[in-house]
């Protein structure tokens, strides 16, 4: 088999494109759930100087210094041992969520530390309680400040979601493997798949840039 022949790949392009939605869904769910966890972890660090803060930092240290794939494998194999039968898709989402929470907690923590002290004083003057201060002042400020870092991490998660194919999930990479195994055009299908990831990344970059400009106009 010599030369490149993209025709078998293009013939199955609709099937391959269907994996884009699965890829975005995996990364989107893991990012949103991870962000919710990260808020709790970051607030604990911001508010607490004792054991809870140490545990929060230890969690981030442990998960940011071990391979994400090994964490997904741990979820995939450990949950059934605990009597929790979950699908490969959900196992991947859980594993990526736990990993994302560790990174996003560090990002949000850095943003919260940059909130000017006067903001706290103004919130106190307006009669806000701690919950209101976080929801209306601290977290919005941290989110705007660290938006580029948050957006960048989401794009990293889009690319990292390709690990789902190892567990039999038919995301973009998973479907590429399926096409490659039936057409024997591995190089061609991977070139097309890489191009689709690049287009998706460029589209997200443009969308995040638009969101950032909108946020700046609202401030």
C-alpha positions in Angstrom: 0.0 0.0 0.0 1.8 3.1 -1.3 0.8 6.8 -1.4 -1.8 8.6 0.5 -5.5 7.8 -0.2 -8.0 9.9 1.7 -11.0 8.7 -0.2 -11.9 5.9 2.3 -11.6 8.4 5.2 -13.7 11.1 3.5 -16.3 8.5 2.8 -16.7 8.0 6.6 -16.3 11.7 7.5 -19.8 12.1 8.9 -19.1 9.2 11.3 -15.8 10.8 12.3 -17.4 14.2 12.8 -19.9 12.7 15.1 -17.0 12.1 17.5 -16.4 15.8 17.8 -19.6 16.2 19.9 -18.6 13.4 22.2 -15.2 14.9 22.7 -16.7 18.3 23.6 -19.2 16.7 25.9 -16.5 14.8 27.8 -14.3 17.9 28.2 -17.3 20.1 28.9 -18.8 17.9 31.7 -15.4 17.4 33.3 -14.6 21.1 33.2 -17.8 22.3 34.7 -17.9 19.6 37.4 -14.2 20.2 38.1 -14.7 23.9 38.3 -17.4 23.4 40.9 -15.1 21.2 42.9 -12.3 23.7 42.5 -14.4 26.5 43.9 -14.8 24.5 47.1 -11.1 23.7 47.3 -10.0 27.3 46.6 -12.4 28.7 49.2 -11.1 26.3 51.8 -7.6 27.5 51.1 -8.6 31.1 51.2 -10.6 30.8 54.5 -8.8 28.1 56.4 -5.3 28.0 57.7 -5.4 24.5 59.3 -6.0 20.9 58.3 -8.6 21.6 55.6 -6.2 23.9 53.8 -3.5 21.3 54.0 -5.8 18.6 52.6 -6.9 20.9 49.8 -3.3 21.6 48.8 -2.3 18.0 49.2 -5.1 17.0 46.8 -3.9 19.3 44.1 -0.3 18.3 44.6 -1.1 14.6 44.3 -3.3 14.9 41.2 -1.1 17.5 39.4 2.0 15.4 39.8 0.6 12.0 38.6 -0.4 11.0 35.1 -4.0 11.8 34.3 -4.3 8.5 32.5 -3.4 6.6 35.6 -6.1 8.5 37.5 -8.7 7.5 35.0 -7.5 3.9 35.1 -7.9 4.0 38.9 -11.5 5.2 38.6 -12.3 2.7 35.9 -11.1 -0.3 37.9 -11.7 0.8 41.5 -15.3 1.9 41.3 -16.5 -1.6 40.3 -14.5 -3.1 43.2 -16.6 -0.7 45.4 -19.8 -2.0 43.9 -20.3 1.0 41.7 -20.8 -0.1 38.1 -20.3 2.9 35.7 -19.9 3.1 32.0 -16.5 3.8 30.4 -17.8 7.2 29.4 -18.7 8.1 33.0 -15.4 6.7 34.3 -13.5 9.0 32.0 -15.6 12.0 32.9 -15.1 11.3 36.7 -11.3 10.8 36.2 -10.9 14.0 34.2 -13.1 15.9 36.7 -10.9 15.0 39.6 -7.9 16.0 37.7 -9.4 19.2 36.5 -10.4 20.2 40.0 -6.8 20.0 41.2 -5.6 22.3 38.4 -8.5 24.7 38.5 -8.3 25.1 42.2 -4.7 26.4 41.8 -5.9 28.8 39.1 -8.8 30.1 41.1 -6.7 30.3 44.2 -4.2 32.5 42.4 -7.1 34.7 41.2 -8.7 35.0 44.6 -5.4 36.0 46.1 -5.3 39.0 43.7 -8.6 40.4 44.8 -7.8 43.9 46.3 -8.5 44.2 50.0 -10.7 47.2 49.4 -13.2 44.9 47.6 -13.7 43.0 50.9 -14.2 46.2 52.7 -16.8 47.4 50.3 -18.7 44.1 50.5 -18.6 44.3 54.3 -19.9 47.9 54.1 -22.7 46.9 51.9 -23.8 44.3 54.5 -22.9 41.2 52.5 -22.3 38.0 54.3 -19.4 35.6 53.5 -21.4 33.6 50.9 -22.6 36.8 49.1 -19.1 38.2 49.2 -17.8 35.1 47.4 -20.6 34.8 44.9 -20.8 38.5 44.0 -17.3 39.9 44.5 -14.4 37.4 45.0 -15.3 34.6 42.6 -16.4 37.0 39.7 -13.2 39.0 40.1 -11.1 35.9 40.2 -12.9 34.4 37.2 -12.3 37.5 35.1 -8.7 37.8 36.2 -7.9 34.1 35.5 -10.2 33.7 32.5 -7.3 33.1 30.0 -5.9 30.4 32.2 -9.2 28.8 32.6 -9.9 28.9 28.9 -6.5 27.5 28.2 -7.0 24.6 30.5 -10.3 23.8 28.8 -8.6 23.5 25.5 -6.0 21.2 27.1 -8.9 19.1 28.3 -10.3 18.9 24.8 -7.1 17.4 23.6 -6.6 15.2 26.7 -10.1 13.7 26.2 -8.5 11.6 23.4 -7.6 9.2 26.3 -11.2 8.2 26.4 -10.6 6.1 23.3 -8.4 3.7 25.3 -11.5 2.8 27.3 -13.7 2.1 24.3 -15.4 5.5 24.2 -16.3 6.6 20.6 -15.0 10.2 20.8 -13.1 11.7 17.9 -10.0 9.6 18.5 -12.0 6.5 19.2 -13.9 6.8 15.9 -10.6 7.5 14.1 -9.3 4.2 15.4 -12.5 2.4 14.2 -12.1 3.9 10.7 -8.4 3.1 10.6 -9.0 -0.5 11.6 -11.5 -1.1 8.8 -9.9 0.9 6.0 -6.2 0.3 6.9 -5.6 4.0 6.3 -4.2 4.8 9.7 -2.0 7.7 8.6 -4.7 9.3 6.5 -7.4 9.1 9.2 -5.0 10.4 11.9 -4.1 13.4 9.6 -7.7 14.2 9.2 -8.4 13.7 12.9 -5.5 16.0 13.8 -6.9 18.6 11.4 -10.3 18.4 13.1 -8.7 18.9 16.6 -6.9 21.9 15.2 -10.1 23.4 13.8 -11.9 22.8 17.1 -9.0 24.4 19.0 -9.0 27.5 16.7 -12.8 27.8 17.1 -12.6 27.7 20.9 -9.8 30.2 20.8 -12.0 32.6 18.8 -15.0 32.0 21.1 -13.0 32.6 24.3 -11.5 35.8 22.8 -15.0 37.0 22.1 -16.1 36.1 25.6 -13.2 38.0 27.1 -13.9 41.1 25.1 -17.5 41.0 26.1 -16.5 40.6 29.8 -14.1 43.6 29.5 -16.9 45.8 28.1 -19.1 44.8 31.0 -16.6 45.8 33.7 
